[in-house]
Amino acid sequence: MAKIAVLGYGTVGSGVVDVIHMNGSAINKRAGEEISIKYVLDLREFPGTPAENLIIHDFEQIVSDEEVDVVVEVMGGIEPAHTFVKRSLEAGKSVVTSNKALVAKWGSELLAVAEANNVNFLFEASVGGGIPIIRSLNHALTADEIEEITGILNGTTNYMMTKMFYEGADYEEVLKEAQEHGYAERNPEADVEGYDACRKIAILSSIISGRYVDFEDIYTEGITKVTSTDMKYAKKLGMTIKLLASVKRDQDKLGAIVAPCLLSASHPLYSIDSVFNAVFVRGNALGDAMFYGSGAGKLPTASAVAADIVDAVKNADKNVMASWTTPKLTLEDRADTEKKFFVRMSGDLDEWLPKVEKAFGEVTTAAPDDVTGEFGFVTGKIKEGFYEEKAAGFPNILQMLRVEE
């Protein structure tokens, strides 16, 4: 019998307990032995719940118990999660976590500690909720050189962008609605400013590069400046707007960015709507692949955690996760990356077009019927540094969005 301890009985922690109870026989069969929850660590009591008789309040009881094989960290945050996870690994216990902030900041160290102690540090649920992207990169796609990963990795912002696109609603309106439905926190900063997606793409970047990618080095824009007028231009162009987190390989360089982008109708992420997440992967041997599903939520996330528990139990005597090394990888300078840009500019199109084309080269223009006093255009593929240099000469620029086709 494999005994586990769950750190935290919040949304995900309670979901893990529920999934193990709900699908226990199938989980045990796949693990090759019975999995039993011995402890649930939390500051609170939970009478009348499945964890009622499992609750303890002292982590020392877990780390010192030789019967505990796997520790499940679903507390969130950096501390005390980091301390608890590291001590568990040092005590010879495998650790499963859904904590993206922890993995993005301390993944290199914790993977090394796990390897040194011949146990596992597993974190499938830290990226994409229930979507099995990390397992795929770590096991199924190991024969490929991954050239690109681009994802919609935050359900809150995707819900908001979907509402703005199809209903013509303003940002503040859809944010309020997302909060009312429980999709957005009272303080939505981590989602709407792109920080959540940034940590997730940093983890994926570290996996495919084998080097630590610091999330603080990734250029990040959120969706707070996207307007309903931008959505009108997107429709006029036959496109949509999504918050994308992307890492791309350019020969021996790796570049990463999080930003709202215009997507053409042919882009594989164009039709990913509402709270769903999706990850597009391009490998030099595989070609293109898509991973789609619920990126958050109690049971989808708990399902990914439970799958990692099964892996930890099945591989109790060997370390199976590929580590990434330090020092950190230096990312490609954003100024050297090439892409197309959509620009909104105030003024008369006929007056400004010659100046625009002199600066940016040939462009494609767009002007929605119910938008006056401004126009929009899409550049050809140019370097971002070149765009910024030329854009500095146009004080009437209202908006810029990158374009993915």
Secondary structure, 3 states (H helix, E strand, C coil): CEEEEEECCCHHHHHHHHHHHHCHHHHHHHHCCCEEEEEEECCCCCCCCCCCCCEECCHHHHHCCCCEEEEEECCCCCCCHHHHHHHHHHCCCEEEECCHHHHHHHHHHHHHHHHHCCCCEECHHHCCCCCCHHHHHHHHCCCCCEEEEEEECCHHHHHHHHHHHHHCCCHHHHHHHHHHCCCCCCCCHHHHCCHHHHHHHHHHHHHHHCECCCHHHCEECCCCCCCHHHHHHHHHCCEEEEEEEEEEEECCEEEEEEEEEEEECCCCCCCCCCCEEEEEEEECCCEEEEEEEECCCHHHHHHHHHHHHHHHHHCCCCCCCCCCECCCCCCCCHHHCEEEEEEEEECCHHHHHHHHHHHHCCCEEECCCCCCCEEEEECCCEEHHHHHHHHCCCCCEEEEEEEEC
